[in-house]
Amino acid sequence: MNLQHFRHGAVVSREETTNKVPLEPESAGFLARLAESASVLEAVINKGYTNWIITFSGGKDSTTTLIVALETALRLSQIERIDVVYSDTRLEVPIIRQYALSFLEYITKSQRFANLPLKSHVLYPAIDESFWTCLLGKGYPPPHQRFRWCTRRLKIQPVANALMSFIQPNRTVILTGVRFSESQHRNARLHQSCRRGGECGQGLWFQYSSRHQVAYLAPIVDWKECDVWDFLQFYAPALGYPTKQLEESVYNGRDTRFGCWMCTVVRQDKAMEKITSRPQWSHLRPLLDFRQRVIELTRAIESRVLRSDGKPGRLTLEMRQRLLREVLELQTAVGMEIVSHDEIEAIRKYWEKEVS
């Protein structure tokens, strides 16, 4: 696909966009970015990509991408299918998970989108691959930089499995919320993708996978953080989207980055520390404390089975049994399900295999 088709597509003018929705302030800088993103989405439709899959995490960037896509789809008649995919690891920070699920409920129930071929999907990891089954059943040590076993099992694989069932060859485009300048690591990955065949340009990042016959598009790749926040605080609420309080009530400020509340890869969970410092979320403090306790308990050599080479291997059965008891106590303390009944059954089956 030639980059020129995107750069010189039918761009929505700033005047047209401003006349549709009242904005505050009137000269909001994100309008130019919004016009570019709408133009890019129209261009991919003109190229035959009429089936859209939108990956949604509940974060500010994926929320913006989803809204931009829906608003563009409302103006066009060629869209054949829109699938919004949310991967619930069951370890999401409760406040962002709550927001994500409520946002999905809003778009699926709103009459505004009743005529769109829109479906939302909440995906979960397989029981045998869930975090608690791997940690407590199989005895995997908590994830760390050299053994980060969680991301593929909890998030990537469930989405990949679902996408394969949604994809229509050469008609499907997967929309993501990645942006340049989000982080140095993300920038490096985007530039690397461009060198491998992706296309970089004003207002887009596009790549085609010949293996899966599917396109990938990041329509807000050039948006700045302030553009995203202005869009969510002024433009989206004027259209009825429940994003007005996202910055203050969910993110607790613009410098928050969300991950799993049980993430043991990071040294310090700043997001959970900020959230649990607020009175309405202080009851979740035991989650933060438990994460640290697991790190400390499993760090001790006595908690691990030694391999034949003398190096620490999986967690001992005694340690896993102890941690399960503490997880169940934690559930009661915070009033939310942490480990499901199905996971507990899977965990106990792995234990039975060890002792039989």
C-alpha positions in Angstrom: 0.0 0.0 0.0 1.4 3.4 -1.0 1.9 5.9 1.7 0.5 8.6 -0.6 -3.0 7.2 -0.4 -3.0 8.2 3.3 -1.2 11.5 3.1 -3.5 12.9 0.5 -6.7 11.1 1.4 -10.0 13.0 1.9 -9.2 15.0 5.0 -12.0 16.3 7.1 -11.5 20.1 7.5 -11.0 21.7 10.8 -14.1 23.9 10.1 -16.3 20.8 9.4 -15.2 19.1 12.6 -15.7 22.2 14.7 -19.2 22.7 13.4 -20.3 19.2 14.3 -19.5 19.3 18.0 -19.1 22.2 20.4 -15.6 22.4 21.7 -13.9 24.0 24.6 -11.6 25.7 23.9 -12.6 26.4 20.3 -9.0 26.3 19.0 -8.2 22.9 20.5 -5.0 21.6 19.0 -6.2 18.1 18.6 -8.6 18.9 15.8 -5.8 18.7 13.1 -4.8 15.3 14.5 -8.4 14.2 14.5 -8.8 15.2 10.9 -5.7 13.2 9.9 -6.9 10.1 11.8 -10.3 10.3 10.2 -8.7 10.7 6.8 -6.5 7.6 7.4 -9.4 5.5 8.4 -11.4 6.5 5.3 -8.4 5.7 3.2 -8.1 2.1 4.5 -11.8 1.7 3.8 -11.3 2.8 0.2 -8.5 0.2 0.0 -11.0 -2.6 0.9 -10.4 -2.9 4.6 -14.0 -2.9 5.7 -13.6 -5.2 8.7 -12.2 -3.5 11.7 -10.8 -5.1 14.8 -10.0 -2.6 17.6 -7.8 -3.6 20.5 -9.0 -1.9 23.6 -7.3 -1.8 27.0 -9.3 0.9 28.8 -6.3 3.2 28.8 -6.4 6.8 27.3 -4.8 5.9 24.0 -7.0 2.9 23.2 -10.1 4.8 24.3 -9.2 7.6 22.0 -8.6 5.2 19.1 -11.9 3.4 19.7 -13.8 6.7 19.7 -12.1 8.1 16.6 -12.9 4.8 14.8 -16.5 4.8 15.9 -17.1 8.4 15.0 -15.6 7.7 11.5 -17.7 4.6 11.1 -20.9 6.5 11.8 -20.2 8.7 8.8 -19.5 5.8 6.4 -21.6 3.0 5.0 -18.9 0.6 3.8 -18.1 -0.8 7.2 -19.1 -4.5 7.3 -17.9 -5.4 10.8 -16.4 -3.9 13.9 -15.0 -6.1 16.7 -13.8 -4.4 19.9 -11.4 -6.8 21.8 -10.6 -6.4 25.5 -8.2 -8.8 27.0 -9.0 -9.3 30.7 -5.9 -10.8 32.4 -7.9 -11.0 35.7 -5.1 -9.0 37.2 -5.9 -5.6 35.8 -5.8 -2.7 38.3 -9.5 -2.8 39.5 -10.1 0.9 38.7 -9.0 0.6 35.1 -10.8 -2.8 34.6 -14.0 -1.2 36.0 -13.7 1.7 33.6 -12.9 -0.6 30.6 -15.9 -2.9 31.2 -18.3 0.0 31.8 -17.1 1.7 28.6 -17.7 -1.5 26.6 -21.2 -1.6 28.1 -21.8 2.0 27.0 -20.9 1.5 23.4 -22.8 -1.8 23.1 -26.0 -0.5 24.7 -26.0 3.1 23.3 -28.6 3.7 20.6 -26.2 6.0 18.9 -24.3 2.9 17.6 -27.3 0.7 17.0 -26.9 0.7 13.2 -23.2 -0.1 13.3 -22.1 -3.8 12.9 -20.5 -3.6 16.3 -19.6 -6.4 18.7 -17.4 -6.3 21.8 -15.5 -9.3 23.2 -14.0 -9.7 26.6 -11.2 -12.3 26.4 -9.6 -14.3 29.2 -6.5 -16.5 29.4 -7.1 -20.3 29.4 -7.5 -21.7 32.9 -4.3 -23.8 32.5 -2.4 -20.7 31.4 -3.8 -18.2 33.9 -1.5 -16.4 36.3 -2.6 -18.2 39.4 -2.6 -21.6 37.8 1.0 -21.1 36.5 2.2 -19.6 39.8 0.4 -21.8 42.3 -0.4 -24.9 40.3 2.7 -25.3 38.1 5.0 -23.5 40.5 6.4 -20.9 38.1 8.4 -18.3 40.1 6.9 -14.8 39.9 7.7 -13.1 36.6 10.9 -11.1 36.3 12.9 -9.5 33.5 14.7 -12.7 32.6 11.6 -14.9 32.9 8.6 -12.8 31.9 6.2 -15.7 31.3 3.1 -13.7 32.0 2.4 -11.4 29.0 2.2 -14.0 26.3 0.0 -16.3 28.3 -2.3 -13.7 29.9 -2.8 -11.1 27.1 -1.1 -11.9 23.8 -2.3 -15.5 23.2 -6.0 -14.9 24.1 -6.1 -12.0 21.7 -4.2 -13.8 19.0 -6.6 -16.8 19.2 -9.6 -14.5 18.9 -8.2 -12.5 16.1 -7.7 -15.5 13.9 -11.4 -16.3 14.1 -12.4 -12.7 13.2 -10.0 -12.0 10.4 -11.2 -11.9 6.8 -8.2 -12.1 4.5 -7.2 -8.8 2.9 -10.4 -7.2 4.3 -9.4 -6.8 8.0 -7.4 -4.0 9.6 -6.4 -4.2 13.3 -6.5 -0.8 14.9 -4.2 -0.1 17.8 -3.6 2.9 20.1 0.2 3.0 19.9 1.8 6.4 19.7 5.2 7.8 19.0 6.7 9.7 22.0 4.8 7.4 24.4 8.1 5.9 25.5 11.6 5.4 24.1 11.0 1.7 24.0 7.8 2.1 22.0 9.4 4.5 19.6 12.2 2.0 18.9 9.7 -0.7 18.2 7.7 1.5 15.8 10.8 2.6 13.9 11.9 -1.0 13.7 8.5 -2.0 12.3 8.8 0.8 9.7 12.2 -0.5 8.5 10.7 -4.0 8.2 8.0 -2.9 5.9 5.7 -0.7 7.8 5.0 2.9 6.6 5.5 6.0 8.7 4.1 9.3 7.8 2.0 12.2 9.1 -0.9 10.8 11.0 -0.3 7.1 10.6 1.7 3.9 11.2 0.7 1.1 8.8 1.9 -2.4 8.3 0.7 -5.4 6.3 1.2 -9.0 7.4 1.4 -11.2 4.3 1.4 -14.2 6.6 -2.0 -13.5 8.1 -3.2 -11.3 5.2 -4.2 -8.6 7.6 -3.3 -4.9 8.0 -2.3 -3.1 11.2 -3.0 0.6 11.7 -2.3 3.0 14.5 -4.4 6.0 13.6 -3.3 8.2 16.5 0.4 7.4 16.3 1.4 11.1 15.9 -1.0 12.4 18.6 0.7 14.1 21.5 -0.3 13.3 25.1 -2.0 16.7 25.4 -4.0 16.0 22.2 -5.3 12.8 23.7 -6.3 14.3 27.0 -8.0 17.3 25.3 -9.9 15.0 23.1 -11.1 12.9 26.0 -12.0 15.9 28.2 -13.7 18.2 25.6 -14.6 16.5 22.4 -15.6 13.0 23.4 -17.9 14.1 26.3 -19.7 16.5 24.0 -20.7 13.4 22.0 -21.9 11.5 25.1 -18.8 9.4 25.8 -18.1 8.8 29.5 -14.5 10.1 29.4 -14.7 13.4 31.2 -13.4 12.1 34.5 -10.9 9.6 33.1 -7.9 11.8 33.9 -8.9 12.7 37.5 -10.9 9.7 38.7 -9.2 6.8 36.9 -5.7 8.0 36.1 -5.3 10.2 39.1 -3.1 12.5 37.0 -1.5 12.3 33.6 1.7 10.6 34.6 0.1 7.3 35.6 0.9 4.1 33.6 -1.2 1.0 34.3 -0.2 -2.6 34.5 -1.3 -5.6 36.4 -1.7 -5.1 40.2 0.3 -8.3 40.7 3.1 -7.4 38.4 6.4 -8.5 39.9 8.5 -7.3 37.0 8.5 -3.7 38.0 10.3 -2.6 41.2 7.7 -0.2 42.3 4.0 -0.1 41.4 3.5 3.7 41.3 0.0 3.4 39.8 -1.4 1.3 42.7 0.4 3.5 45.2 -1.4 6.5 43.8 -4.7 4.8 43.6 -4.7 3.3 47.1 -3.7 6.7 48.6 -7.1 8.0 47.7 -9.9 7.3 50.3 -12.3 5.7 47.8 -9.7 3.1 46.8 -7.8 2.7 50.1 -9.5 -0.7 50.7 -7.3 -2.1 47.8 -4.1 -1.4 49.7 -3.8 -5.1 50.7 -3.3 -6.0 47.0 -0.2 -3.8 46.9 1.1 -5.3 50.2 0.4 -8.8 49.0 2.4 -8.3 45.8 5.4 -7.2 47.8 5.0 -10.1 50.2 5.0 -12.6 47.3 8.2 -11.1 46.0 9.9 -11.4 49.4 8.6 -14.9 50.2 9.6 -16.4 46.8 13.0 -14.7 46.8 14.2 -17.0 49.6 16.0 -20.1 48.4 13.9 -22.2 50.8 10.8 -21.4 48.7 12.3 -23.1 45.5 13.0 -26.6 44.4 16.6 -27.0 43.5 17.3 -28.3 40.0 19.9 -30.9 39.2 22.5 -28.1 38.5 21.9 -26.6 42.0 20.0 -23.6 40.7 16.6 -22.6 42.1 13.7 -24.0 40.0 9.9 -23.9 40.6 8.2 -23.0 43.8 7.9 -25.7 46.4 4.5 -27.3 47.0 4.5 -26.0 50.5 5.1 -22.4 49.4 2.3 -22.7 46.8 -0.1 -24.1 49.3 0.7 -21.2 51.7 0.3 -18.6 49.0 -3.1 -20.0 48.0 -4.3 -19.7 51.5 -3.2 -16.1 51.6 -4.8 -15.4 48.3 -8.1 -16.7 49.6 -7.8 -14.5 52.7 -6.9 -11.6 50.5 -10.2 -12.1 48.5 -12.2 -11.7 51.7 -10.2 -8.7 52.8 -10.7 -6.6 49.6 -14.1 -8.0 48.7 -13.3 -9.1 45.1 -12.7 -12.4 43.4 -9.0 -12.9 42.8 -8.7 -16.6 42.0 -11.7 -18.3 40.4 -13.2 -21.7 41.4 -12.0 -23.1 38.1 -8.5 -22.0 38.8 -8.5 -23.5 42.2 -9.6 -26.8 40.7 -6.8 -26.6 38.1 -4.3 -25.7 40.8 -5.2 -28.7 43.0 -5.0 -31.1 40.0 -1.4 -30.0 39.5 -0.7 -30.6 43.1 -2.3 -34.1 43.0 0.0 -35.0 40.1 3.1 -34.1 42.1 2.2 -36.1 45.2 0.8 -39.2 43.3 
